[in-house]
Amino acid sequence: MRLAIDHTTHYVFSGPVSHGLQRLRLKPKTSAGQRVLEWNMHFEGAQLQCEYDDAHCNHVALISFDPGVQEVTIRCEGLVATNDEAGIMGKHSGFVPMWQFLEPTDLTKAGARTRSLLAALPQDGNTLATLHGLSALIRERVEYATGHTDAATTAEGVLGAGRGVCQDHAHVFIAAARSLGIPARYVSGYLMMDDRVDQDAGHAWAEAHVEGLGWVGFDISNGISPDARYVRVATGRDYQDAAPITGIRYGARDETMHVKLAVEQQRVEQ
């Protein structure tokens, strides 16, 4: 499958920004199940300063805002060829040791609610089956609903609310998998929807490391393992490691952000 992606993020600030830096994890890399055919990034009101790979092997672009700017636009467009690998990503890569994916973070620290969730999880010694069961259980316990959580909501907070979005599902899965002694990580990326091209945001899911298979993906929100409709962009211990855009600014107190995203299959002419 060939997926065409067009992703624009537009910021409007309440006043001039004297200084601003942003770290972008918006460029996918060729890896298991995907091959980047073309990818371009365009900026208005900002300049590219450098590019590098972080400890998780994510591509990172660092941009600086033009002095005094009040609007910044970041646009990414590209083409990615994908295959259905049944969610299997294979062996570990990067500079982060595996034990790091067993350690809790502020967003994935397990507590009483995570332990209660695991108490209801059947386990028969088959790690892969247990993880699929965990994904299904989270989907049952945490209704997909927007407007109830934000980027700072913890896995325990999500379980308490009983509602959340893909990011929240991933954090609960990660917290629970790590509690079972299974390394788990967060994935940000894109998903081609079957019913529409235009979307409000990117997608997120989780991966767990299974002996004999390596990293395996679980899209808890949709109840499946990623297939050819998915494009992986960044991974990390939680959302903060894989967030598409993070940064700092001085000079303007408030901002509004508008995201425009289109993901569609490109037909190949015979």
QUIKA-V101903 format. One line per field, one symbol per residue. ss: DSSP state (H for helix, E for strand, L for the rest). phi: phi as a letter, one per 40 degrees, with the letter a starting at -180 (. if undefined). A space follows every 10 residues. Layout:
ss: ???
phi: ???
This chain:
ss: LEEEEEEEEE EEEEEEELEE EEEELLLLLL ELLEEEEEEE EEEELEEEEE EEELLLLLEE EEEEELLLEE EEEEEEEEEE EELLLLLEEE LLLLLLLHHH HHLLLLLLLL LHHHHHHHHL LLLLLLHHHH HHHHHHHHHH HLEELLLLLL LLLLHHHHHH HLEELHHHHH HHHHHHHHHL LLLEEEEEEE ELLLLLLEEL LLEEEEEEEE LLLEEEEEEL LLLELLLLLE EEEEEELLHH HHLLEEEEEE LLLLEEEEEE EEEEELLLLL
phi: .bbcbbbbbb bbbcacccaa bbbbbbbcbc adgabccaab bbbbgabcba babcccgccb bbbbccdgcb abbbbbaabb cbbcbfgccg ccbhbccdcc cbccbdcbcc bccccccccc ccbbgccccc ccccdccccc cbccacgbba ccccdccccc cgaibddcdc ccdccccccc gbcaacbbib bcccbaccbc acbaabbbcb dgbgcbcbcc cbgacdbccb bcbabacadc cbddbbibab hbcbabbbbb bbbacccccc
